[in-house]
Amino acid sequence: MLLEAPAHAYRIQQLIKERHKDEVVNVAQRNSVYQAIDRLRRAELITVRDTEREGARPERTVYEITEAGEEAVLAWLRDRLATPAREFPAFPAALAFLPLLSQADVIDRLAERERELAGAVHGKGAQLAGPGLPPRLFLVEGEYQLRMLAAELDWVRELLADLRSGALSWDAEALRAFMAKEAGV
């Protein structure tokens, strides 16, 4: 965002939320933006432009990107667009340990996930179809999120159908014994 214009931390945080970028960048904690600014300053990718005060408000430090910062962000962007990254989301990790739960428990948890995903797909779809949207260029990450949510929802529904029909089933105790044997316990 500092490529657009110099800004203070609070303004950066406002823009992130206004533009829904908090859905793709983890800034759940208010302090996250300030921590990122500190890291970028230490790396000399941004610098202090000046300090301003509006009325009785506290002083705000305005930051701007350095030439090295601009080069770094553009290099990062090019790399992320071109190179698939190995990411390690929690859901596939949890799937790897299904045998630790009973089949009925897994069905209950996945049915809950199905409801959550269906709501998220509906909400994201409505957000992308709402009035007064910016040009599509500023929405492509939302389109990507919608497609990923929809694909996960389809897959979870297929897995639930297999679990409910018995096409996929297990005995938790027998599987625990098998896993213990495999682990040499």
N, C-alpha and C positions, 0 to 999 in steps of 0.2 A: 504494500500500500504506500510505502514511502517512495516508490517509483513514480506514483501519481503526483504527490506533493508532500512537502514536509508536514509533520503532524505531531501532536503530543499523544501520549499513551492512551488517555481516555478517548480521544477522537478515533484512534485506531480501533480500540475495542468497540466503540459505537458502530463504526463502519463494518466491522466483522459481523456484528449482529444484524444490522440493517440489511446487509447483503446476503444473509443466511450462510456466511462462510463458516460459522461455528458448527455447521453440520458436516464440514469436511476437514476442519482444523480443530484440534482439541484445545480449546481455550475455556473449558468449563470453569476453571478457577479464575477469579478476577486477577490474581497475581501472575497468571501465565503470561500475559502480555508483557508485564514488567520484567519477568525473568528472561523472556526472549530478547527484550531490548537490552538487558544487561549483557547477555551472551553476544549479541551482535555488536555492541559497543566494544567489548573486550577483544573481539576479533577484528575490530576496526572496519566493519562492514556498514555501520552507521555512525553518525557523529551528532553532537549537540549543535543545533543551529542557533537557538537562543532560548531565553526564558521569558515567558509572558505572564501577565496577571490581568484578569478581567474583573473589575469592580472589587468586591470583597472576597472573591474566590481565591483559593490558594494558588501559588505560582505553579505554572506548568512548563515543563521542559519540552521544547519542540525539537524533534529529531529529523535528520535528513539522511538519505542514503549516500554512501561514498561511491567513488568510481569502482573500487574493489567490490563493494557490496552489490552494485548493479551487475558487474561481471559474474559474481558468484550466483546471484539469483537467476540470471538468464542461463547459466551453465546447468544449475540444478533443474530448472524447468525443462530444458532440452533433454537432459538425461532421464527425468521422470516420464516424459512423454514417449521417449524412444525405447526405454528398457523396462520390461516387466520386473517388478521387484518380488522377492520372496517375502511375503508377509505372513504373519503368524496370528491370525485372529483366534479368539477363544472358542468359538463355536465348533470348528473342526477338531480342536483339541478335546473338547467335551465329547464329541462323537466317538473319538478313539477309545473312550472308556465306558461306552454304553453297557457292557456286561456287568458293570458294578451295580447297576440298578435293575430292578425287576422290569419286565416288559410292560407291565401295567403302569409303572411309574414313568417310564420313558414315554409311553403314549400320552399320559397326562401332561407331561412337560412339553412335549412337541405340539400337542393341541393348544397349549397356552402360547407357545411361540408362533403357531399358525395364526392365532387371533391377533397377536401383536404385529406380525408381519402384514396381515391383511389391512390392519388399521394404518400402518406406516405407508403401504402402497397407496391406499386411498388418500391419505393426507398429502403425500408427496405429489401425487397426480393432481390433486386439487390446487396445490401451491403452484405447480407449473402451468396450470390452465387458468389461473386467476386473472382478473382485469389489471390493466396497467403494468404489465410485465416489461422488464427491460429487454433489449435485443437478445436473441437466442444465444449469442456468444457468451453472455454473462450467466447463462442457465445450463450450460452443457454438463457441469458437474452434477447438477440436480437430475438431469436426464439419466446420467450414468447411475446415480444412486437409485433412481426409480427402477431401472432395468435390473440392477443387482438385487434389489429387494424382491422384485417380481420373480426373478429366477430362483432365489432362495425359497420363496413362498411355494412355487411350483414343486421344487425338490422336496421340501418338507411335507407337502401334501402327498406326494408319491410314496415317501418313506412311511408316512402314517398309514396309507392304504395297505402297504405291504405288511406292516406290523399288525394291523387290524384283521387282515385276511389270513394271517399265519404264514405268508410267503417268507417272512423274516421272523424268526422266533428263537428263543434261547431259554435255558434254565440257568438262572443267575448263579446258583450254588455250584452246578457242574462247571460252568465257565470260570468261576473263581478258582476252583480246584485245578482246572487246566492251566490257567495263567500262573498259578503258584508253581505248578510242575515245570512250566516253561522257564520260569525265573530261577529254577533250581532251589526252591524253598521246600 
